[in-house]
Amino acid sequence: MLSGDYASGSAAQAAGIVFLPPNGGYDSQLGGDYPPPAGVKTVSRDRQSPAAPGVYSICYFNGFQTQAEETAMWKEKHPDLLLRGQDGKPVEDGNWPGEFLLDTSTAAKRQAIFSVIAPWIRKCADDGL
């Protein structure tokens, strides 16, 4: 919860923070981009998608597991960051085939994961998300 002073905007505006619209619909566009429906003021899109014009856009990325199209990159470049089961194999998310859990068990591994995703966060910010 935000304090009244912070939520009033003075500190937030000075830091360049833009808050979510307080009213209006939300649309999750993780399966593909399309014009937001009428009444939608907030949209979430994949980190590789452009911001939705005219609405508050949220950049989606997952810092806890791979995305199916990026699993090969994690396996090749960062195999030590994949969570492994007792059999030594990467642990796949049973609800999302092809997506594997990242190993956040130590501060060093969390920092290494952050080092991978930090450029994604920067690109989202640069793209207006």
TAGIBEL-V888815 format. One record per pair of residues at least 4 apart in sequence whose C-alpha atoms are under 8 Angstrom apart, sorted by the first residue. I is the first residue (numbers start at 1). J is the second residue. D is the distance in whole Angstrom. If there is no record, write none. Layout:
# TAGIBEL-V888815
I & J & D
I & J & D
This chain:
# TAGIBEL-V888815
2 & 6 & 6
2 & 7 & 6
3 & 7 & 6
4 & 8 & 6
5 & 9 & 7
5 & 10 & 7
5 & 11 & 8
6 & 10 & 7
6 & 11 & 6
6 & 12 & 6
7 & 12 & 7
9 & 13 & 5
10 & 14 & 6
11 & 15 & 6
12 & 16 & 6
12 & 17 & 5
12 & 18 & 7
13 & 17 & 6
13 & 18 & 7
20 & 42 & 7
20 & 56 & 7
21 & 41 & 7
21 & 42 & 7
21 & 56 & 7
23 & 41 & 8
24 & 39 & 6
24 & 40 & 6
24 & 41 & 5
24 & 42 & 7
25 & 39 & 6
25 & 40 & 4
25 & 41 & 6
25 & 42 & 6
26 & 40 & 5
26 & 41 & 6
26 & 42 & 5
26 & 43 & 6
27 & 36 & 7
27 & 40 & 7
27 & 42 & 6
27 & 43 & 5
27 & 44 & 7
28 & 43 & 6
28 & 44 & 5
28 & 45 & 7
29 & 33 & 6
29 & 34 & 8
29 & 43 & 7
29 & 44 & 6
29 & 45 & 5
29 & 46 & 7
30 & 44 & 7
30 & 45 & 5
30 & 46 & 5
30 & 60 & 8
32 & 45 & 8
33 & 45 & 7
33 & 49 & 7
35 & 52 & 7
36 & 40 & 6
36 & 43 & 7
36 & 52 & 7
40 & 55 & 7
41 & 54 & 8
41 & 55 & 5
41 & 56 & 6
42 & 55 & 6
42 & 56 & 5
42 & 57 & 6
42 & 58 & 7
43 & 52 & 7
43 & 55 & 7
43 & 56 & 6
43 & 57 & 5
43 & 58 & 6
44 & 57 & 6
44 & 58 & 4
44 & 59 & 6
44 & 60 & 6
45 & 49 & 6
45 & 50 & 8
45 & 51 & 7
45 & 57 & 7
45 & 58 & 6
45 & 59 & 6
45 & 60 & 6
46 & 59 & 6
46 & 60 & 5
46 & 61 & 6
47 & 59 & 5
47 & 60 & 5
47 & 61 & 6
47 & 120 & 7
47 & 124 & 6
50 & 127 & 7
50 & 129 & 8
51 & 57 & 6
51 & 58 & 8
51 & 127 & 7
51 & 128 & 6
51 & 129 & 6
52 & 56 & 8
52 & 57 & 6
56 & 129 & 8
57 & 128 & 8
57 & 129 & 5
58 & 129 & 5
59 & 124 & 6
59 & 129 & 5
62 & 66 & 7
62 & 67 & 7
63 & 102 & 8
63 & 113 & 7
63 & 114 & 8
63 & 117 & 7
64 & 101 & 6
64 & 102 & 5
64 & 103 & 8
64 & 104 & 8
65 & 99 & 6
65 & 100 & 5
65 & 101 & 4
65 & 102 & 5
66 & 70 & 6
66 & 71 & 6
66 & 74 & 7
66 & 99 & 5
66 & 100 & 5
66 & 101 & 6
66 & 102 & 7
67 & 71 & 6
67 & 98 & 7
67 & 99 & 5
67 & 100 & 8
68 & 97 & 7
68 & 98 & 5
68 & 99 & 5
70 & 74 & 7
71 & 75 & 6
71 & 98 & 7
71 & 99 & 7
71 & 100 & 7
72 & 76 & 6
73 & 77 & 6
73 & 78 & 7
74 & 78 & 5
74 & 79 & 6
74 & 81 & 8
74 & 82 & 7
75 & 79 & 5
75 & 82 & 8
78 & 82 & 7
81 & 102 & 6
81 & 103 & 5
81 & 104 & 8
81 & 109 & 6
81 & 112 & 8
81 & 113 & 7
82 & 90 & 6
82 & 91 & 8
82 & 100 & 7
82 & 101 & 6
82 & 102 & 4
82 & 103 & 5
83 & 90 & 6
83 & 91 & 6
83 & 100 & 8
83 & 101 & 6
83 & 102 & 5
83 & 103 & 4
83 & 104 & 8
84 & 88 & 5
84 & 89 & 5
84 & 90 & 4
84 & 91 & 5
84 & 103 & 8
85 & 89 & 6
85 & 90 & 6
85 & 91 & 6
90 & 100 & 6
90 & 101 & 7
91 & 100 & 6
91 & 101 & 6
92 & 96 & 8
92 & 97 & 7
92 & 98 & 7
92 & 99 & 6
92 & 100 & 4
92 & 101 & 6
93 & 97 & 6
93 & 98 & 8
93 & 99 & 6
93 & 100 & 6
93 & 101 & 7
103 & 109 & 7
103 & 110 & 8
104 & 109 & 6
104 & 110 & 5
104 & 113 & 8
105 & 109 & 7
105 & 110 & 7
106 & 110 & 6
107 & 111 & 6
108 & 112 & 6
109 & 113 & 6
110 & 114 & 6
111 & 115 & 6
112 & 116 & 7
113 & 117 & 6
114 & 118 & 6
115 & 119 & 8
116 & 120 & 8
117 & 121 & 7
118 & 122 & 6
119 & 123 & 6
120 & 124 & 6
121 & 125 & 6
122 & 126 & 6
123 & 127 & 6
124 & 128 & 6
124 & 129 & 5
125 & 129 & 5
